[in-house]
Amino acid sequence: MTIALFAGSFDPITNAHMALLKSACQIFEQVYIGFGIHHEKKGFLSPEERKELIIAAAREYNLNNFNEQNIVQFDGLLIDACKDVRATTIIRGLRTASDFDYEIGMSDMNRAMAEDIETIFLTVPAPYRGISSSLVRQIAKMGGDFSSFVPSCVAQKLNSM
């Protein structure tokens, strides 16, 4: 079975993330979403809220084989999270060339620590390239309309905060 772990902050999950998740689910037999918990860094959404929204967004996008068991929270190295779920592939999304410059360095470090885990880069579809979790958070904090950038379940949650 081909198993992949799609890593990101998902704080919050966006339509760009969902487009990548949908692609990954078409390529791999099993896909996990993994996000790190950094104890010295406070996220916009709690880990529980992120998990809840990822599940709701997967339902909204009709990814019926994706459920709570497909979500991995980790507080160590990404490669260790991959090993925990037997993933041989890390999925990372690329929006721009600057994303690639950052991600290739991370990929090299991961490969140096675990040569049996490959990183695959998926490009974000054109309509979603400008969307990032950090921009959605900034727009939300300033009272702007971010609803076209996130699944409707995420928009409802952020609007209620």
C-alpha positions as CSV (number, residue, x, y, z in Angstrom):
1,M,0.0,0.0,0.0
2,T,1.3,3.4,-0.9
3,I,1.0,5.7,2.1
4,A,1.7,9.5,2.1
5,L,1.7,12.2,4.8
6,F,0.6,15.7,3.7
7,A,2.3,18.0,6.0
8,G,1.4,21.6,6.8
9,S,0.2,24.0,9.4
10,F,-3.5,23.8,8.4
11,D,-4.1,26.8,10.7
12,P,-6.7,27.1,9.1
13,I,-7.1,24.6,6.3
14,T,-7.7,26.5,3.0
15,N,-9.1,25.7,-0.4
16,A,-5.5,25.4,-1.6
17,H,-4.8,22.7,1.0
18,M,-8.0,20.9,-0.1
19,A,-7.1,21.0,-3.7
20,L,-3.7,19.4,-2.8
21,L,-5.4,16.8,-0.5
22,K,-7.8,15.8,-3.3
23,S,-4.9,15.3,-5.7
24,A,-2.9,13.3,-3.1
25,C,-5.9,11.1,-2.5
26,Q,-6.1,10.3,-6.2
27,I,-2.4,9.3,-6.3
28,F,-1.9,7.4,-3.0
29,E,-3.9,4.5,-1.5
30,Q,-3.8,6.2,1.9
31,V,-3.2,9.8,2.8
32,Y,-2.6,11.3,6.2
33,I,-2.6,15.0,7.1
34,G,0.0,15.9,9.6
35,F,0.6,19.1,11.5
36,G,3.2,19.8,14.1
37,I,2.4,21.0,17.6
38,H,5.0,23.5,18.7
39,H,4.7,24.1,22.4
40,E,6.6,27.4,22.3
41,K,4.4,28.7,19.5
42,K,0.7,29.4,19.9
43,G,-1.4,28.6,16.9
44,F,-4.4,30.6,15.6
45,L,-6.6,27.6,16.0
46,S,-6.1,24.9,18.7
47,P,-5.0,21.4,17.5
48,E,-8.5,20.2,18.3
49,E,-10.1,22.9,16.2
50,R,-7.7,22.2,13.3
51,K,-8.6,18.5,13.4
52,E,-12.3,19.3,13.6
53,L,-12.1,21.6,10.6
54,I,-9.9,19.2,8.5
55,I,-12.5,16.5,9.0
56,A,-15.4,18.8,8.1
57,A,-13.6,20.1,5.1
58,A,-12.9,16.6,3.9
59,R,-16.6,15.9,4.1
60,E,-17.4,19.1,2.3
61,Y,-15.1,18.1,-0.5
62,N,-16.6,14.6,-0.7
63,L,-13.3,12.8,0.4
64,N,-15.4,10.1,2.0
65,N,-12.4,7.8,2.8
66,F,-10.8,10.5,4.8
67,N,-11.6,10.6,8.5
68,E,-10.2,11.3,12.0
69,Q,-7.8,8.4,11.8
70,N,-6.1,10.1,8.8
71,I,-5.0,13.1,10.9
72,V,-1.7,13.1,12.7
73,Q,-0.5,15.6,15.3
74,F,3.1,15.4,16.1
75,D,5.6,17.3,18.3
76,G,8.8,16.0,16.9
77,L,10.3,15.5,13.5
78,L,8.1,15.0,10.4
79,I,10.0,12.0,9.4
80,D,9.2,10.3,12.8
81,A,5.5,11.1,12.2
82,C,5.9,9.4,8.8
83,K,7.4,6.3,10.3
84,D,4.6,6.2,12.9
85,V,2.0,5.8,10.1
86,R,4.3,3.8,7.8
87,A,4.3,6.7,5.2
88,T,7.0,6.5,2.6
89,T,6.2,9.8,1.0
90,I,5.8,13.3,2.3
91,I,3.5,15.6,0.3
92,R,4.3,19.3,0.2
93,G,2.5,21.9,-1.7
94,L,4.1,24.5,-3.9
95,R,2.5,27.9,-4.7
96,T,5.5,29.9,-5.9
97,A,9.2,29.5,-6.7
98,S,10.1,30.9,-3.3
99,D,8.1,27.9,-1.8
100,F,10.3,25.6,-3.8
101,D,13.5,27.2,-2.5
102,Y,12.4,26.7,1.1
103,E,10.9,23.2,0.5
104,I,13.9,21.8,-1.3
105,G,16.1,22.5,1.7
106,M,13.6,20.8,4.0
107,S,13.4,17.8,1.6
108,D,17.2,17.5,1.6
109,M,17.3,17.5,5.4
110,N,14.5,14.9,5.7
111,R,16.3,12.7,3.1
112,A,19.5,12.9,5.0
113,M,17.8,11.7,8.2
114,A,15.5,9.1,6.5
115,E,16.6,8.2,3.0
116,D,13.7,5.8,2.6
117,I,11.1,8.6,2.9
118,E,10.7,10.6,-0.4
119,T,9.2,14.1,-0.7
120,I,6.8,14.8,-3.5
121,F,5.9,18.3,-4.4
122,L,2.4,19.0,-5.8
123,T,1.6,22.4,-7.3
124,V,-1.3,24.4,-6.1
125,P,-3.9,24.9,-8.9
126,A,-3.8,28.4,-10.4
127,P,-7.0,29.8,-8.8
128,Y,-5.6,28.9,-5.3
129,R,-1.9,30.0,-5.6
130,G,-2.4,33.2,-3.7
131,I,-4.1,31.5,-0.7
132,S,-2.2,30.8,2.4
133,S,-3.2,30.2,6.0
134,S,-1.3,33.2,7.2
135,L,-3.1,35.5,4.7
136,V,-6.5,34.0,5.7
137,R,-5.6,34.6,9.4
138,Q,-4.6,38.2,8.7
139,I,-7.8,39.0,6.7
140,A,-9.9,37.3,9.4
141,K,-8.2,39.4,12.2
142,M,-8.9,42.6,10.2
143,G,-12.5,41.8,9.6
144,G,-12.2,41.2,5.9
145,D,-14.1,38.6,3.7
146,F,-12.0,35.5,3.4
147,S,-14.9,33.1,2.6
148,S,-13.8,32.4,-0.9
149,F,-10.4,31.2,0.3
150,V,-11.5,28.5,2.7
151,P,-14.1,25.7,2.8
152,S,-17.5,27.0,4.1
153,C,-17.1,25.1,7.4
154,V,-13.9,27.0,8.1
155,A,-15.5,30.3,7.2
156,Q,-18.3,29.6,9.6
157,K,-15.9,28.7,12.4
158,L,-13.7,31.8,11.9
159,N,-16.7,34.1,11.6
160,S,-17.9,32.8,15.0
161,M,-14.7,33.6,16.7
